[in-house]
Amino acid sequence: MLRLFTQLPLFVQLMLLASVSMLVPAGYGVIEHQSRVARVFFQSSLLFTMISLVVGLAAAANPKQNRERSLLLTLFFAFLGLPLMLAVPFAEAIQNTGLLNAWWEMVSSFSTTGATLYAPERLPVSLHLWRALVGWMGGFFILVMAIAVLAPLRIGGFEIFFAGGFGQQSGVAPSFIRDGVAEPSERIAHYIRVLGPAYAALTVVLWGALILAGDPAELALIHAFSTLSTSGITSLNHTGDAPSGLLGEALIFLFLIPALSRRLWPGGGELRATEKLRDDPELLLAVALIVLVTLFLFARHWIAALDIESSKQALPAILRSLWGSLFTALSFLTTTGFESSSWNDARSWSGLGTPGVILAGLTITGGGIATTAGGVRLLRVYALFRLGQRELEKLVHPQSVAGGGQVARRLRREGAYIAWIFFMLFALSIAGVMLAVTAYDNEFEPALVLSIAALSNTGQLASVAVDQPIDWALLGAEPKVMLALAMVLGRLETLAIIALFNPDFWRN
């Protein structure tokens, strides 16, 4: 049975897995006596399982190999087409919503953006669990496909390691990929076996830890799904409202760290930029950014609070401000979007609002390459930083020769060049999406924030980065579709879409 499953086209495999996963909210609906939700998801699971089997039988009659170009197309259509199937039980369970809104919600969840059109109290816990589960599956999907499909094609952040064009087969490790022996389907199966147990185990460990910290089982599971996938989905108005309090935030903080570097995952060391973990550029840059942002926000609030609080009253507020800034900075750097309960404490302590440009900058920077995080990615930013550092050194010592080894030289030269191209494409994408959204009577600032939130896959930015939270539900149908496409573009990255138009990519 497993052998037959692995021989099916990737999209059919995704349909079957999505159909089976509908039994999770169906089972929870039975436990919570939500008969309608349970019936809708159970019937949808049976329906789409039968449809998937029929499509699988039709595909088996005309087998085709999963080549790179077909898998890249599958990636694109999976983020657009699969949510349509996932949206059917969601729309039926709510009843008073349209299929377009339900599809948008599933695109947001599957792309790990985490934006929502619905107030938390409007949805039953079963549907919040379904949103978080879809985000969890989407996070694992991109975690596997990034290293099994995008890495050999020199896209997804790995293009900066190699000279030449992107979208072509590379010499990236491990050996069975480098030697060109393994088919794409074999690579996918290999990394599912490598990453699946670790991804599931971390989720279960965090789930159990949050339960012990005081969260209800269903809320702990939703937050565990959302943390590992960096979707930031919650059934609460704010993550800080969870009963686990600061202890729960500390646990989530620890489990967000794997989104900073691929080498923290099994098999990720094969694609490392340095030999030693302590020298990893992504981790070093992440630590520097988080510390600088935390200190800047703390200093800003502290200076403003000098005339407001006495020293004795300010001490608890200082500690809460430090923790709130630290947690929120890591959360938005990994494009998760969780907000600390102490975040509002810091603002009320000093009386200052939070500069949204800092959070927007963190989300644009993003996490590690080939992780569940979005954004430009840390390694690309590091390559640009090293290039700028080297150029400043040459201004002082024009005849100097920089060291660092072959990888460092490649990052400063070809890597920085392609990183700059990607950064410009990302900026142009923000401008293009923003212009498209403002064309439908939306103001400049909300359109800019929504565009950054969609392209960086951080939907919570819309409610935190501005003084008045932006409601995604107030958008018209056309802006919703455009922003959904922007979420997919941000998840797959611009270079992956451009690779589909590369003539060499389509030649036999």
Stockholm file with secondary structure:
# STOCKHOLM 1.0

chainA/1-508         MLRLFTQLPLFVQLMLLASVSMLVPAGYGVIEHQSRVARVFFQSSLLFTMISLVVGLAAAANPKQNRERSLLLTLFFAFLGLPLMLAVPFAEAIQNTGLLNAWWEMVSSFSTTGATLYAPERLPVSLHLWRALVGWMGGFFILVMAIAVLAPLRIGGFEIFFAGGFGQQSGVAPSFIRDGVAEPSERIAHYIRVLGPAYAALTVVLWGALILAGDPAELALIHAFSTLSTSGITSLNHTGDAPSGLLGEALIFLFLIPALSRRLWPGGGELRATEKLRDDPELLLAVALIVLVTLFLFARHWIAALDIESSKQALPAILRSLWGSLFTALSFLTTTGFESSSWNDARSWSGLGTPGVILAGLTITGGGIATTAGGVRLLRVYALFRLGQRELEKLVHPQSVAGGGQVARRLRREGAYIAWIFFMLFALSIAGVMLAVTAYDNEFEPALVLSIAALSNTGQLASVAVDQPIDWALLGAEPKVMLALAMVLGRLETLAIIALFNPDFWRN
#=GR chainA/1-508 SS CHHHHHTSCHHHHHHHHHHHHTHHHHHHHHHTTCHHHHHHHHHHHHHHHHHHHHHHHHHHHSCCCCCHHHHHHHHHHHHHHHHHHHHHHHHHHHCSSCHHHHHHHHHHHHTTCCCCSSCGGGSCHHHHHHHHHHHHHHHHHHHHHIIIIIGGGTCTTGGGGSSSCSSSCCCCSSHHHHTTCSCHHHHHHHHHHHHHHHHHHHHHHHHHHHHHHTCCHHHHHHHHHHHHHTCCCCSSSSGGGSTTHHHHHHHHHHHHGGGGCGGGSTTGGGGCSSSSGGGCHHHHHHHHHHHHHHHHHHHHHHHHHTTTSCHHHHHHHHHHHHHHHHHHHHHHHTTCCCCCHHHHHHHHHHCCCCCHHHHHHHHHHCSCTTSSCCSSCHHHHHHHHHHHHHHHHHHHCTTCCCCSHHHHHHIIIIIHHHHHHHHHHHHHHHHHHHHHHHTTSCCHHHHHHHHHHHHTTCTTHHHHSSSSCCCGGGSCHHHHHHHHHHHHHHHHCHHHHHHTTCHHHHCC
#=GC SS_cons         CHHHHHTSCHHHHHHHHHHHHTHHHHHHHHHTTCHHHHHHHHHHHHHHHHHHHHHHHHHHHSCCCCCHHHHHHHHHHHHHHHHHHHHHHHHHHHCSSCHHHHHHHHHHHHTTCCCCSSCGGGSCHHHHHHHHHHHHHHHHHHHHHIIIIIGGGTCTTGGGGSSSCSSSCCCCSSHHHHTTCSCHHHHHHHHHHHHHHHHHHHHHHHHHHHHHHTCCHHHHHHHHHHHHHTCCCCSSSSGGGSTTHHHHHHHHHHHHGGGGCGGGSTTGGGGCSSSSGGGCHHHHHHHHHHHHHHHHHHHHHHHHHTTTSCHHHHHHHHHHHHHHHHHHHHHHHTTCCCCCHHHHHHHHHHCCCCCHHHHHHHHHHCSCTTSSCCSSCHHHHHHHHHHHHHHHHHHHCTTCCCCSHHHHHHIIIIIHHHHHHHHHHHHHHHHHHHHHHHTTSCCHHHHHHHHHHHHTTCTTHHHHSSSSCCCGGGSCHHHHHHHHHHHHHHHHCHHHHHHTTCHHHHCC
//
